[in-house]
Amino acid sequence: MTDSIDGNGRAPIADWLLGEGRRFPTSAETLVALCERVLADGIPIDRASLHLNTLNAQVRGTRILWQQGAARAAETIYGHDSAVDSAYERSPLYLVQRFGQTVRRRLNKDAAAIEFPILADLKSEGITDYVALPLVFSSGQIQTVTWASRGAEGFDDRHIDIFRRLLPALAAVVEAQEMRRMTNTLLETYLGQQAGRRVLNGTIRRGDGETLAAALWYCDLRGFTAMSNELPRDELIALLNAYFECVTGPVHALGGEVLKFIGDAVLAIFPITDDLDRDRACRTALAAAEEALEELGRLNDGRQAAGKNRLEVGIGLHMGAVMYGNIGAPTRLDFTVVGPAVNYVTRIEDLCARLGRAVLTSASFASPCGSKLVSVGRHRLKGIGDPQELFGLP
């Protein structure tokens, strides 16, 4: 039935995969539709899964699980930790992905076949037959697809043959979908969520961009040059990672976008959609600064308890228009913001240490924030002609 057009005018499953199947935006949606096709062809599946290794700084791999009766597949994300490694090495996935083996176990016929903990769990759920097959991507990387049945007889030889002949088409479709997801993840990780999405949608030419209004957020770590000269490499990297996590977490949580790390400095924006949105953006950026200082305070409590120096920062805040887009050389572009407003916010931050302030803002930024900020007088900013009135937390 799967080798030619059947009596209902349907194409073979592999042909369907390479046609309609590849139009699904995600591997999870493809798996659900594929399982429905397999069931319609009379193959007694009750459970199916895809196990995909991921190129991601926080994620080792993903399991996409379909079970009969479910309208959607469930996705489970696995991080980089020893517990995951231990469970993985005691699973059929290890044999499939490391050695390209097929693992077939008749769980209701051979007690000795249940040598993996996951198979004991599946048997307790009523699974009688289980097969895990290598899904080989064009790079040579081996992923896994599994099929399981609760039928009294499980799968016959014809079913297993069908599963095997589906592998090239399924691998091609899933690889393309996972490459799209991976590309999106990498762009968001290295460029930021909004910038990554814009690049993926085609904003890739040098000079492509737009002018937008935004609340600008610039944070710098004090004394970093001395620390970088004194600390061992690994300790310095750990310090920077902990600091960046403290100050960028609130920015992301409150809807801002971190555009870049400049050494030990962080440049972020809170875009303003229209004139009525200005107050919200400025107040939100200020709230992110306050939360970042709270997070840093908790980090410093731990550092102090360990006999280490506290970390001090300065945060400059400003509101203005920026050019947001691609800038750089023909073969090396940066998606960032530039303009007088960016220069202005960095000059404000420069004064934090001299004025003994953790946060300083421009007058235009302070205006929507009301009594949350107080004037700290007029001060000269490098490259700016007249003294500027600055504001800080009370």
ZIHUCOR-V911706 format. One record per residue. N is the residue number from 0. RES is the residue in three letters. PHI is phi in radians with two decimals (none if undefined). NEAR is the number of other ideal C-beta (glycine too) atoms within 8 Angstrom. Layout:
# ZIHUCOR-V911706
n & res & phi & near
N & RES & PHI & NEAR
N & RES & PHI & NEAR
This chain:
# ZIHUCOR-V911706
n & res & phi & near
0 & MET & none & 6
1 & THR & -1.62 & 8
2 & ASP & -1.70 & 4
3 & SER & -2.66 & 5
4 & ILE & -1.09 & 6
5 & ASP & -1.53 & 8
6 & GLY & -1.16 & 3
7 & ASN & -1.66 & 4
8 & GLY & 1.36 & 5
9 & ARG & -1.57 & 8
10 & ALA & -1.35 & 7
11 & PRO & -0.95 & 10
12 & ILE & -1.06 & 14
13 & ALA & -1.08 & 11
14 & ASP & -1.14 & 9
15 & TRP & -1.08 & 12
16 & LEU & -1.01 & 16
17 & LEU & -1.32 & 10
18 & GLY & -1.79 & 9
19 & GLU & -1.12 & 7
20 & GLY & -1.06 & 13
21 & ARG & -1.38 & 12
22 & ARG & -1.50 & 5
23 & PHE & -1.19 & 10
24 & PRO & -1.27 & 5
25 & THR & -2.29 & 8
26 & SER & -1.14 & 14
27 & ALA & -1.10 & 10
28 & GLU & -1.18 & 10
29 & THR & -1.09 & 15
30 & LEU & -1.09 & 14
31 & VAL & -1.05 & 13
32 & ALA & -1.14 & 11
33 & LEU & -1.10 & 13
34 & CYS & -1.08 & 12
35 & GLU & -1.10 & 8
36 & ARG & -1.15 & 10
37 & VAL & -1.11 & 12
38 & LEU & -1.06 & 10
39 & ALA & -1.11 & 7
40 & ASP & -1.53 & 11
41 & GLY & 1.47 & 6
42 & ILE & -1.60 & 9
43 & PRO & -1.39 & 10
44 & ILE & -1.61 & 12
45 & ASP & -2.13 & 10
46 & ARG & -2.73 & 14
47 & ALA & -2.59 & 14
48 & SER & -2.62 & 12
49 & LEU & -2.01 & 14
50 & HIS & -2.12 & 14
51 & LEU & -2.16 & 12
52 & ASN & -1.27 & 9
53 & THR & -2.23 & 11
54 & LEU & -1.56 & 6
55 & ASN & -2.66 & 9
56 & ALA & -1.14 & 4
57 & GLN & -1.96 & 5
58 & VAL & -2.10 & 11
59 & ARG & -1.48 & 9
60 & GLY & -2.87 & 10
61 & THR & -2.32 & 12
62 & ARG & -1.91 & 11
63 & ILE & -1.92 & 14
64 & LEU & -2.06 & 11
65 & TRP & -1.93 & 12
66 & GLN & -2.30 & 7
67 & GLN & -1.01 & 9
68 & GLY & 1.72 & 3
69 & ALA & -1.57 & 9
70 & ALA & -1.38 & 3
71 & ARG & -2.28 & 6
72 & ALA & -1.54 & 11
73 & ALA & -1.68 & 7
74 & GLU & -1.91 & 9
75 & THR & -2.09 & 7
76 & ILE & -1.75 & 7
77 & TYR & -1.99 & 9
78 & GLY & -1.51 & 8
79 & HIS & -1.58 & 6
80 & ASP & -2.63 & 6
81 & SER & -1.18 & 5
82 & ALA & -1.11 & 6
83 & VAL & -1.13 & 11
84 & ASP & -1.04 & 8
85 & SER & -1.14 & 8
86 & ALA & -1.14 & 9
87 & TYR & -1.09 & 9
88 & GLU & -1.21 & 7
89 & ARG & -1.86 & 8
90 & SER & -2.19 & 10
91 & PRO & -1.05 & 14
92 & LEU & -1.04 & 10
93 & TYR & -1.07 & 10
94 & LEU & -1.18 & 10
95 & VAL & -1.23 & 16
96 & GLN & -1.41 & 11
97 & ARG & -1.51 & 7
98 & PHE & -2.16 & 5
99 & GLY & 1.21 & 7
100 & GLN & -1.41 & 7
101 & THR & -1.70 & 8
102 & VAL & -1.97 & 10
103 & ARG & -2.14 & 8
104 & ARG & -2.37 & 12
105 & ARG & -1.62 & 10
106 & LEU & -1.24 & 14
107 & ASN & -1.69 & 8
108 & LYS & -2.17 & 5
109 & ASP & -2.52 & 7
110 & ALA & -1.06 & 4
111 & ALA & -1.19 & 5
112 & ALA & -1.32 & 10
113 & ILE & -1.61 & 10
114 & GLU & -1.63 & 5
115 & PHE & -1.89 & 9
116 & PRO & -0.94 & 8
117 & ILE & -1.09 & 8
118 & LEU & -1.24 & 14
119 & ALA & -1.12 & 9
120 & ASP & -1.11 & 8
121 & LEU & -1.15 & 12
122 & LYS & -1.09 & 12
123 & SER & -1.14 & 6
124 & GLU & -1.58 & 6
125 & GLY & 1.70 & 6
126 & ILE & -1.25 & 13
127 & THR & -1.90 & 13
128 & ASP & -2.47 & 13
129 & TYR & -2.51 & 14
130 & VAL & -2.44 & 14
131 & ALA & -2.08 & 13
132 & LEU & -2.15 & 13
133 & PRO & -1.31 & 12
134 & LEU & -1.94 & 13
135 & VAL & -1.67 & 10
136 & PHE & -1.42 & 10
137 & SER & -1.11 & 5
138 & SER & -1.32 & 4
139 & GLY & 1.67 & 6
140 & GLN & -1.17 & 7
141 & ILE & -1.80 & 12
142 & GLN & -1.80 & 15
143 & THR & -2.40 & 15
144 & VAL & -2.13 & 14
145 & THR & -2.13 & 13
146 & TRP & -2.30 & 12
147 & ALA & -2.49 & 13
148 & SER & -2.33 & 13
149 & ARG & -1.78 & 8
150 & GLY & -1.09 & 10
151 & ALA & -1.01 & 5
152 & GLU & -1.73 & 5
153 & GLY & 1.14 & 11
154 & PHE & -1.69 & 12
155 & ASP & -1.74 & 7
156 & ASP & -1.07 & 5
157 & ARG & -1.13 & 6
158 & HIS & -1.09 & 10
159 & ILE & -1.09 & 11
160 & ASP & -1.11 & 8
161 & ILE & -1.12 & 13
162 & PHE & -1.01 & 13
163 & ARG & -1.14 & 8
164 & ARG & -1.28 & 9
165 & LEU & -1.38 & 11
166 & LEU & -1.00 & 13
167 & PRO & -1.05 & 8
168 & ALA & -1.19 & 13
169 & LEU & -1.11 & 12
170 & ALA & -1.08 & 12
171 & ALA & -1.11 & 12
172 & VAL & -1.21 & 14
173 & VAL & -1.15 & 14
174 & GLU & -1.06 & 10
175 & ALA & -1.10 & 9
176 & GLN & -1.17 & 14
177 & GLU & -1.24 & 11
178 & MET & -1.14 & 8
179 & ARG & -1.11 & 9
180 & ARG & -1.14 & 10
181 & MET & -1.11 & 11
182 & THR & -1.07 & 9
183 & ASN & -1.10 & 11
184 & THR & -1.10 & 11
185 & LEU & -1.13 & 10
186 & LEU & -1.13 & 13
187 & GLU & -1.16 & 11
188 & THR & -1.17 & 9
189 & TYR & -1.66 & 6
190 & LEU & -1.96 & 10
191 & GLY & 1.91 & 10
192 & GLN & -1.08 & 7
193 & GLN & -1.19 & 8
194 & ALA & -1.11 & 13
195 & GLY & -1.05 & 15
196 & ARG & -1.13 & 11
197 & ARG & -1.14 & 9
198 & VAL & -1.10 & 12
199 & LEU & -1.11 & 9
200 & ASN & -1.52 & 6
201 & GLY & 2.00 & 5
202 & THR & -1.46 & 11
203 & ILE & -2.17 & 7
204 & ARG & -1.42 & 6
205 & ARG & -1.06 & 9
206 & GLY & 1.68 & 7
207 & ASP & -1.10 & 8
208 & GLY & 2.93 & 10
209 & GLU & -2.66 & 6
210 & THR & -1.64 & 7
211 & LEU & -2.45 & 9
212 & ALA & -1.61 & 9
213 & ALA & -2.75 & 16
214 & ALA & -1.48 & 14
215 & LEU & -1.73 & 18
216 & TRP & -2.28 & 18
217 & TYR & -2.27 & 16
218 & CYS & -2.13 & 15
219 & ASP & -2.36 & 12
220 & LEU & -1.56 & 11
221 & ARG & -1.39 & 9
222 & GLY & 1.28 & 7
223 & PHE & -1.19 & 10
224 & THR & -1.04 & 6
225 & ALA & -1.12 & 7
226 & MET & -1.08 & 10
227 & SER & -1.18 & 8
228 & ASN & -1.44 & 5
229 & GLU & -1.75 & 5
230 & LEU & -1.51 & 8
231 & PRO & -1.07 & 5
232 & ARG & -0.94 & 6
233 & ASP & -1.13 & 6
234 & GLU & -1.18 & 8
235 & LEU & -1.16 & 11
236 & ILE & -1.12 & 8
237 & ALA & -1.09 & 8
238 & LEU & -1.09 & 11
239 & LEU & -1.07 & 9
240 & ASN & -1.08 & 8
241 & ALA & -1.14 & 9
242 & TYR & -1.12 & 14
243 & PHE & -1.08 & 10
244 & GLU & -1.11 & 9
245 & CYS & -1.10 & 12
246 & VAL & -1.53 & 15
247 & THR & -1.59 & 12
248 & GLY & -0.96 & 11
249 & PRO & -1.10 & 13
250 & VAL & -1.05 & 15
251 & HIS & -1.12 & 10
252 & ALA & -1.10 & 8
253 & LEU & -1.75 & 12
254 & GLY & 1.59 & 6
255 & GLY & -1.47 & 13
256 & GLU & -2.26 & 13
257 & VAL & -1.37 & 12
258 & LEU & -1.56 & 12
259 & LYS & -2.91 & 8
260 & PHE & -1.83 & 8
261 & ILE & -1.98 & 7
262 & GLY & 1.14 & 5
263 & ASP & -1.78 & 9
264 & ALA & -1.76 & 10
265 & VAL & -2.20 & 15
266 & LEU & -1.95 & 14
267 & ALA & -2.40 & 15
268 & ILE & -2.35 & 14
269 & PHE & -2.10 & 16
270 & PRO & -1.03 & 10
271 & ILE & -1.91 & 12
272 & THR & -1.38 & 4
273 & ASP & -2.79 & 5
274 & ASP & -1.05 & 4
275 & LEU & -1.27 & 5
276 & ASP & -1.61 & 9
277 & ARG & -1.05 & 11
278 & ASP & -1.06 & 8
279 & ARG & -1.04 & 7
280 & ALA & -1.08 & 14
281 & CYS & -1.18 & 16
282 & ARG & -1.13 & 11
283 & THR & -1.19 & 13
284 & ALA & -1.10 & 16
285 & LEU & -1.15 & 15
286 & ALA & -1.08 & 10
287 & ALA & -1.13 & 16
288 & ALA & -1.15 & 14
289 & GLU & -1.12 & 10
290 & GLU & -1.16 & 12
291 & ALA & -1.08 & 17
292 & LEU & -1.16 & 12
293 & GLU & -1.14 & 8
294 & GLU & -1.08 & 13
295 & LEU & -1.14 & 13
296 & GLY & -1.09 & 8
297 & ARG & -1.16 & 9
298 & LEU & -1.10 & 12
299 & ASN & -1.16 & 10
300 & ASP & -1.05 & 8
301 & GLY & -1.19 & 8
302 & ARG & -1.14 & 11
303 & GLN & -1.13 & 9
304 & ALA & -1.10 & 6
305 & ALA & -1.58 & 6
306 & GLY & 1.36 & 4
307 & LYS & -1.82 & 6
308 & ASN & -1.22 & 4
309 & ARG & -1.27 & 7
310 & LEU & -1.72 & 12
311 & GLU & -2.05 & 8
312 & VAL & -2.30 & 15
313 & GLY & -2.17 & 15
314 & ILE & -2.14 & 16
315 & GLY & -1.76 & 17
316 & LEU & -2.28 & 19
317 & HIS & -2.66 & 15
318 & MET & -2.26 & 15
319 & GLY & -3.13 & 12
320 & ALA & -1.60 & 8
321 & VAL & -2.38 & 15
322 & MET & -1.64 & 9
323 & TYR & -2.01 & 11
324 & GLY & 3.03 & 10
325 & ASN & -1.49 & 13
326 & ILE & -2.40 & 11
327 & GLY & 2.56 & 7
328 & ALA & -1.53 & 6
329 & PRO & -0.96 & 4
330 & THR & -1.86 & 3
331 & ARG & -2.61 & 6
332 & LEU & -1.88 & 9
333 & ASP & -2.25 & 8
334 & PHE & -1.68 & 13
335 & THR & -2.65 & 10
336 & VAL & -2.05 & 12
337 & VAL & -2.42 & 7
338 & GLY & 2.36 & 10
339 & PRO & -0.99 & 6
340 & ALA & -1.13 & 13
341 & VAL & -1.20 & 12
342 & ASN & -1.05 & 9
343 & TYR & -1.11 & 13
344 & VAL & -1.19 & 15
345 & THR & -1.22 & 10
346 & ARG & -1.17 & 13
347 & ILE & -1.09 & 17
348 & GLU & -1.09 & 14
349 & ASP & -0.98 & 12
350 & LEU & -1.49 & 13
351 & CYS & -0.98 & 16
352 & ALA & -1.14 & 8
353 & ARG & -1.14 & 6
354 & LEU & -1.61 & 11
355 & GLY & 1.16 & 4
356 & ARG & -2.09 & 11
357 & ALA & -1.42 & 9
358 & VAL & -2.34 & 14
359 & LEU & -2.31 & 16
360 & THR & -2.35 & 16
361 & SER & -1.37 & 14
362 & ALA & -1.15 & 10
363 & SER & -1.14 & 8
364 & PHE & -1.31 & 16
365 & ALA & -1.19 & 11
366 & SER & -0.92 & 7
367 & PRO & -1.27 & 9
368 & CYS & -1.60 & 12
369 & GLY & 0.98 & 5
370 & SER & -1.30 & 4
371 & LYS & -1.13 & 7
372 & LEU & -2.22 & 12
373 & VAL & -2.24 & 8
374 & SER & -1.22 & 7
375 & VAL & -2.00 & 10
376 & GLY & 1.63 & 6
377 & ARG & -1.68 & 6
378 & HIS & -2.50 & 10
379 & ARG & -1.41 & 6
380 & LEU & -1.86 & 11
381 & LYS & -0.99 & 6
382 & GLY & 1.46 & 5
383 & ILE & -1.91 & 9
384 & GLY & -1.08 & 2
385 & ASP & -1.56 & 4
386 & PRO & -1.03 & 6
387 & GLN & -2.00 & 11
388 & GLU & -1.35 & 8
389 & LEU & -2.05 & 16
390 & PHE & -2.29 & 14
391 & GLY & -2.52 & 12
392 & LEU & -1.21 & 9
393 & PRO & -1.02 & 4
